[in-house]
């Protein structure tokens, strides 16, 4: 009898415990269901918010005050779901075998981490900016941007932390295993990540760059990659830009040749410029001889201020590629009322036509005015950016700046080491960073008084052979191919300007190249083949230059 009572008691306890577990499980599932429903409501609210916006909205049209509670609610509910779903999330890595959704389930913890971090960053950024939104003038003017960046700057480090943690979670996700819908979301994130990272990096020094704390003056270098030099191209034009709280106080742009005053003393030029081009002075237009842009920037300031004393806070260098990318973002530009608008696809043709003589000026008049078009293009870009009521494609502009910085078409160096540090950390200041590993940099400089690089294509073959003793031998093969129709006879001399001279004739000249190859410290050059100038037919198919060096550690 006692055994029966004990057995019955055990059964009751088991039933009670099972019932409690079932109730707890149901309560837990109800909690998760509640979280899911709240998240669904948040997502629907954000979708309704986005649907109410016009197509391709101007940033000022986005009601940040209305967006604030929606983002905050989404972040809070995502955080709650992450906390409540902890036990289940611990099991998801073992459920990748599930058909169709296995990849999504396995990635669920990382996906949730990404969502929590992104909504946290977005919510805090919107909370900071919303009191100043929308802009008073209804436009994202430079003064408005300077003000917004100034209030956002204290939070950039923590926002960068959000982005770094988001990216770390993203790196743990195998995108190929995801369902198409989730993979589409990941692809959107991957496309946006470089732009957001660039924006946060720029925001760390953006207010100071725009003169939010004090007036700042920059030396502008317009480099022409058709005549290649160490940091991107021959300095064709230069100017000064002064910004105060985002307002453009002054902007000047002149022919680089006009920056010199030969009544003042100039230093001796680098030996190759003296030996190969006959230069007896180191003048401003040849300032960018060093491939290390901070070194070049210091020299450019030194040589520019010989004739034009000024306090310079930094140097900004850009080439035609940057202008092309910016025009693509700005849309068409009206430079000359009598001519069709300029687009990114027609920019280079316009620049070459504008450089050419007009057939009415004397040689002296044309020589003085031949680069005035640069200032006209710059002014047209500023008018489009600052004064045109037509909306701008801010995403395209951001992508253009990001590409220009990453490809080193746009270089920025600041005199203040603390402000320059973020630029150096991202490689935007064009500095040659020391490294203990493999390293190769080819520095070509056109020393031929022409624009021949526009017609030259270069290919590189680089092979490293590791020897039995641990040393290595590297072989570098460079092939240059001249396109188009070259001239019949090479003359290494300054081509006299005439009214019949065209830009294309400067392009189809012989390529006189001073080449430097930067390799790891301790490398010893073993041999290098010469690169003689042959007949035009030979130049058209290209020449090879082989170099070998060792040891290589």
N, C-alpha and C positions, 0 to 999 in steps of 0.2 A: 504494500500500500504506500509505504514511504517512497519507494522508487518511482511509483506512478506519479506521486505528487511532485517529486523533484523533476521528473521528465516534463510534466505539465508546466511547472514553473519555468524550466529552461526554455520551453517553446514560447511561453508568454514573453519572456525577456527577449528572445530572438525576434519575435514579432514586433515587440515594442521598439527594439533597437533598429530593426529593418524599417519600421514605419518612420522612426525619427530620421534615419538616413534618407529615406525616400522624400520625407517632407523637406529636409535640408537641401536635397538635390533639386527638388521642385522650386524651393525658394531661391536657390542659387541660379537655376535656369531662368526663373522669373526676373531675377536681378539683371542677368545678362540680356534677357529679352527687353527689359525696360531700357537698358543702356543702348541697345540696338535701335529701339524705337526713337529714343531721343536723338541719336545720331542721324537717323533717317530724317527727322524733322529739321535738324540743323542743315543737312545737305540740301533738302528741298527749299529751305529758306534762302540759302546761298544761291541756288539755281534760279529762284524767283528774282533775287537781287540782280544777278548777272543778266537775266532775260530782260529786265527793265532798262538796261543800259543801251545806248545807241550802238550801231555797228562801228567798230574801231573807235571807241570813245576817247576823247581827250582826257588826260588824267584829272583835269579840274572838274570833269563831269561826274566823277566818282564820289558819291556821298560817303565820306569816311566815317562820319558820325553815325550813320545808319548801319555801316558795316561793323562798327565796334562790337555791339552786343552779339551779333551773329558769330563773329570769329571767337569771341570770348566763350560763348556757349559751346561751340564746337570743340575748342581746346579742353574745356572743363569736362565735357562728356567723353572725349577720347581718353583723357587722363583717368577718369573713373573706370572706363572699360578696361584699360591696361591694368589697373590695380585689381579689379574684380576677376579678370580673366587669367590672372597669373598662373593658377594651377593648370588650366587647360593649355596655355601657351607653352608651358614646359613640356607638354606631350607632342606638340605639333611637329618638331623636327623628325619624329619617327613615323609620321603619317604621309610622307611623300609618295607612298605607293598608291594612294587613293586615285582612282581614275578621274581624269579631266581636271580635278581641282587639287591634286596632290601638290603641285608646285606652289599654288597659292597658299595652301594650308601650311606647308613647310616654311614659307616666307612670312607667315602672319606676324610673328614677333617683330621682325625687322620692319615690316610695312607699318605696323602700329607705332613703333619707335619713330619712324620717319614722320608719320602724321602728327604725332604729339610735338615733336621738335619744330616742325614747320608752322603749325598753328600757334605755338607759343611765340615764335619769332614774329610771325605776321601780326598777331594780336598786340604784342608790345610795341611794334613799330607803328601800327595804326594809332594806338593810344597816344604815342608821342607826337605824331604829326597832325592828328585830327584837330587840335585846337587852332592850328594855323591854316586850316583847310575850309573852303577852297581858297586859292590865291585871290587877293583883292582885285587884281587886274584880269582875273580869269585865264591867265596864261602862266606857263612855267618859265618865267623870265629868269635870267641869271641871278638877279638879286633875290628872287624868291627861292631859287635852288640853294643859294648860299645860306639863306636863313633856315631852310628846312634841314640842310646838312648840319648846320651848327647845333640845332636842338637834338638832332639824331646822333651826333658824334659820340656823346658819352656812352651810348648803348651799343655802339658798333662792335666792341670786343665781345660782349655777351651774345649779341646776334650772330657774330662769327662763330661762337661756340655752338650755338644751335645748328648752324649750317654744317660745321665740321662733324657733329654727332649724326646729323642726317646723312651725310655722305658716308660715314663709317658704316651706318646701317645699310645704306644702298650697296656698298661694296660686298656685303655678305649675301646678297640676293642673286640667284642665278636667273637672269631675265629670260633665258630660252625656255625654262621650265614653267613659266607663268602662263596663265590663260591669256587669250588675246586682249581681253578687256583690261586686265591688270597690267599687262605688258605695255599697253598704250599709255597708261598713266605713268609708268616708269619711264617710257620714252620721252614723255613731256617733261618730266623732271630732269632727265639727262640733258635735254636741249636747253632748259632754263638754268641749270646749275652754273655753267661758266659765266653767264651774264650776271647772276646774283652774286657770285663770288667776286667778280670784277667790281661790281657796284659797291659791295661792302669794303673791299680793299681801298677803293677810291674814296669812299665816304670817311675813312679813317683820317685822311688829310684834306678832304674836299673843301671844308670851310676855309682853311688857310690858303689853299691854292687859289680860291676865288676872292681872297682878300677880306674875309669876314672879320678878322681881328685887326688887320691893318692893311694899308695899300701895298700891293706887290707888283713889281715890274719884271717881265720876262723878256729874254732875248729869243726871237723867233728865227729859226733857220729853215729855209725852204731848200731841200736837197733834191737835186735832179739825178735820179738813178740812171738816166740815159748816159750820164758821164760819171761812172761809178767812183766813189771814194770810200774811205774806210768805214764810216758810220752810215753810209747809205747813198751818198751822191754828192756831186759838186754843189757847193753852196751858191745857188743861183740868185737868191734874194734873201733879205734879212729885214727884220723890223723889231719894234718894241711894243709890248702889250702891257698896259697898266690897268689893274683891276682893284676896285675898292668896294667892298661889300657886294661883290658880284656885278657892279657897274663898270662898264668899259670907260675908263677915263681917257686913255689915249690908245690909238692903234696906228702905227706907221709901218709902211712896207716899201723898201727901196731895192734897187739893183745892188747886189753885194759889192760890185766894183766901186760904188759910190761911198762905201764905208771907210775908205782909206784916205789918209791925209799924209802925203809924202813929204810934207814939211816937218813931220814928226819922226822920231827914230823908231825903226822896227827891228825885231830880232832876226838873226840868221835863220834861213829855212832848214827843214830837215834835209839831210844829205841827198836823198833821191830826187827831191824837187830841184835842188841846185844842179846835180849832175845830169839828170835826164831832161829837165824842162828849162834849165838855165835861169831859174828863179834866184835872185840875189837877196830878196827880202822875204820874210815870212809875213804875208798879208792876210787879212781877215778871210778872204774867200777860200784860202787853203788851210783854214784852222783845223778842219776835221781830218787830220792825218793819222791820228791814233785811233785804233779800233775800239779802245775803251772810251765809251762816250763821256763819263765824268771827266776824264783827262781832256778830251776834245772840248767839252763845255767850258772848262776853266780857261783853256787857250782861246776859245772864241770870245769869251768875255774880255780877256786881256787885250786881244787884238781889236775888238770892236770899240772898246773904250779909249783906245789911243786917240781916235779922232772925235769920238762922241762920248765924253765922260758921262757916266750914269751909275746909279746904284742898281745892280741887277740881282734879283732874287733867285733866278733859275733860268734854264735854257730848255726850249722846246724845239725839237727837230721833227720835220715831217716831209714826206715826199708826195709824188703825184698819186700814189696808191691811196694815201689817206684822204686826199681831196676827192678822189673818185668815190671812195666808200661813203664819205660824208654827203656828197651830192646825191648818191643813191638813197640815202636816208632823208635828205631834205626835199627830194623831188627836183623838178626842173628849176633852173635858175635863169632869170632874165638879166643878163650882163649888158647886152647892147640892145636898146629898144628897136634898132633897125634889123636885128638878126633874130632867128628862131631861138627859143630857150635852150639852154645847155642841159643835157642829161649826163648821167654817168657814162653812157656808151659813146657820147660825142665829145666828152671833155678833152681828151688828149688831142683829138683832131683840131678842136678850137684853140688849144694852147699853141699848137704848132703854127696854125694859120695866123694867130695874133702876134706871134714872134716875128713872122716874116715881114719884110718891108711892104709898105702900102703903095709904093710906086710913085708917090708924090713928094716924099721927104728927101732931103739930102742925106748922105751917109752919116754925117755928124748928128743931124736931127734924129734920124732913126736909131742910131746907136744909143743916144741918151734915153729915148722913149721906148726901146724895144721890149722892156719888161714891165711896162705900166699895166699890162693886162693882168698881172698877178694881183695887184692891188684891187683891180676891178672885180676879179673873181672873189677875193676875200670879202670885199664889201657886199657883194651880192649874197654870199653865204650868210653874213651877219644880218643883213636885212631880212632874209628868209627866216632866220632863226629867231630874231628879236621883234620884228615889226609886222611880218606877214600875218594877216588874220586867218589864213587857211591852216587847218590842223596839220601837225607834224606827226610822222611815224616814229614815235619815241623808241619803240622796240628796234626798228631798223637802225636808228642812230646809235642806240646802245650796242647793238651787235657790230656796227661799223667801228666804233671806238674799241670794243673788246678785241676784234680781229686785228686792228692796227697796232694795239699794244702787244698782243701775243706774237705777231709776226715781225715786231721791231721796226715797222714802218713809221711808228710814232714813238719818239724817245723823249723822256722828261727827266731832267736832273735839277735838283734844288740845292742851293748853297747851304741851307740849314741842314746839318747831318741828321737831326732828329726827324725832320719832316721828310728827308730823302730816304730814311730807313725803310718805310713800307714800299717805296718804289723799288729799292734795291732788292728787297725780299721777294718781290714778284717778277724781277728781271725787267722792269719797265724803264730803268734808268740806263740800260745798255752797258752796264759794267761787265768786265771780264772777271767772273768769280773764280777764285782759286779752287782747284780740285786735286784730289790725290788719285783719281781714276783716269780712265782713257779720256782723251781730249783731242779734238781736231777742229780748227777754225781756219778757213781759207779767206784771206783778205786781199781782194783785188782792188787796184787803184788805177784808173785811167789817167795816164800821163801823156796823152796824145793830142790835146787841144781839140777834142771833138766829142760827139755824142754816139760813138760806135757801140756802146753797150746795148742800145735799143735794138740792134740788129744781131746781137750775139746770144747764143744759147750755150749753156754750160752743163756738162754732166760730170759726175764724180764717182770714181770707183776706189774703194778703200779696203785694203786687206791687211789683217794682222796675223802673223805666223808666230806661234809660241814655240820657242826652242826648247831642247831637252834640259838646258841649264837654267831654265826659268825666265831668261830674257826673251824679248819679243822683237820681231822685225816687222815694221809696217811699210806698206807700199801704197802710194797715192797716185792715181792716174786721173788727170783732168783733161777733158776734151772740150774744146771750144769750136763752135760752128757758127760761121757768119752767114746770115740769111740775106736775101735780097741780092742786089747787083753792086758789088764793090767797085771802087775806083781802080784804074789800071796801074797807078804808080803810087807808092807809099812815100809820103813826105812828113818827117817828124819835125813840124814847125807850126807856129801859130798861123792859122789860116786868116788872111786879111778879110775883114768884113766888107762886103759890097752890097749894092742894092739888088744884085742878081742872086745873092746867096739864099738858099732855102735851108730849112731845118733838116730836111731829108738828105741834103748833100753833106751836112755835118754827121748824119747817122752813117752814111755809106763811106766812111773813112777807114783807114787801117787802125786796128786795135793795138795800141801801145800800152801794155799792161805791166804794172809793177806788182808782183805777187808776193804775199807773205803767207806762210803756213805756220800756224801756232800749234805746237805739240806739247805733251807733258814735259815738265821740268826734268832735266837729266837726259833727254833724248839727244842722240848725236846723228847728224846728217851723214849718211853713207854716200849717197850719190844723187844727182839731179840732172836730168837731161836738159839740154838747151831748148829754147822755143824760138827758132829763127823765123824771120819774116820771109815768106816765099812768094811765088806768083799769086795773083788773085785767084786763079783756079784752085790752087792748093788751099788757100785760106777759106774758100767757100765750103770745103768738106771738113774743115776743122783740123786742129793740131792736137797732139798728145804731149803731155808733160808728165814724166814719171819721176817720183821722188821716193827714196827709201831712207829710213833712219832707224837707229837702235843704239843702246838698249832701251827697252820699253817696259816700265814697271807700273 
